[in-house]
């Protein structure tokens, strides 16, 4: 399917609604995020983009140096047709493999316009993905796939059509050093995704060395933790690996992350259920008293599917950053979502499938994945980070 890209820049001036005629929701709702009015009306199935929506930050859930603010929305959309990567890998409908291993997986009658990657050998920043499901697949930047010649992290949100032929999946390595096939196919990193610092390096910087630097930082912090220092076996295991996934799944490191994540996971899981009628759709995240990240989804259901992975990624960031418990206010979280005046916009789209928009502003970057499939036209995921 042909891809279209657009870049726009307005140095020193905010983007106004209508800057891109194909972004009515993004420039309507996001530039007016949290305007002070919360409208608790559900969206009808098939509701189209273009209606202004608002988000509201609620009182936070705290544990140590990690603070999570639930976010509720004016609207929630029907996302039941979409498949997540974990679901697809678990049931075998989604296959991820090294470049060059997908030759036997190409359908006999490829659809017109489908991109079939050339069958070259394995490459660090390229994998091949096949979606055999009858449902479109959501891929989120920061999701980690393990196996192949190196573990990789997905570098960009995107949609993959149902029953797709092999597509070129741009990724970043999160296992510096290994280039030996552990398995032909990849699986998902259990109940986790990359911490915001690693996700940000992949999404915003698109820089392999910066991704490796953040992985190395996480590994160094894990090795220095008291629990690892007291356990020679755990310490030896960390020293012998360059895999981000294996560092995070080290028993001592996992206990530290779970100690932070579990109370938040349980508290917010309860909060999500209580706020289902108010459309709990995301979170604003603060570490050491500083707001660093936001994840927003099209529906409560979609948030619930990703929540176990997300909360552990936030907890990992808190553990790696070191415990410096500082207060953060509701107002600062609200302001983080309010501030979406950008100086630069990049749009990448596959017509009829999805549109990916990146906005750069003063001290932040924001990313929006919008479904363009029939009866959708709404943002599936929005991520915002400090820059």
HELIX and SHEET records of a PDB file:
HELIX    1   1 UNK A   24  UNK A   25  1                                   2    
HELIX    2   2 UNK A   26  UNK A   30  3                                   5    
HELIX    3   3 UNK A   85  UNK A   91  1                                   7    
HELIX    4   4 UNK A  103  UNK A  105  5                                   3    
HELIX    5   5 UNK A  196  UNK A  200  1                                   5    
HELIX    6   6 UNK A  201  UNK A  205  3                                   5    
HELIX    7   7 UNK A  208  UNK A  224  1                                  17    
HELIX    8   8 UNK A  226  UNK A  229  1                                   4    
HELIX    9   9 UNK A  232  UNK A  239  1                                   8    
HELIX   10  10 UNK A  244  UNK A  249  1                                   6    
HELIX   11  11 UNK A  251  UNK A  274  1                                  24    
HELIX   12  12 UNK A  276  UNK A  278  5                                   3    
HELIX   13  13 UNK A  300  UNK A  321  1                                  22    
HELIX   14  14 UNK A  330  UNK A  338  1                                   9    
SHEET    1   A 9 UNK A   3  UNK A   9  0                                        
SHEET    2   A 9 UNK A 342  UNK A 350 -1                                        
SHEET    3   A 9 UNK A 354  UNK A 361 -1                                        
SHEET    4   A 9 UNK A 364  UNK A 371 -1                                        
SHEET    5   A 9 UNK A 379  UNK A 386 -1                                        
SHEET    6   A 9 UNK A 290  UNK A 297 -1                                        
SHEET    7   A 9 UNK A 280  UNK A 287 -1                                        
SHEET    8   A 9 UNK A  66  UNK A  73 -1                                        
SHEET    9   A 9 UNK A  55  UNK A  63 -1                                        
SHEET    1   B 3 UNK A  83  UNK A  84  0                                        
SHEET    2   B 3 UNK A 137  UNK A 139  1                                        
SHEET    3   B 3 UNK A 158  UNK A 160 -1                                        
SHEET    1   C 6 UNK A  94  UNK A  98  0                                        
SHEET    2   C 6 UNK A 126  UNK A 131 -1                                        
SHEET    3   C 6 UNK A 167  UNK A 173 -1                                        
SHEET    4   C 6 UNK A 152  UNK A 154 -1                                        
SHEET    5   C 6 UNK A 144  UNK A 147 -1                                        
SHEET    6   C 6 UNK A 186  UNK A 188 -1                                        
END                                                                             
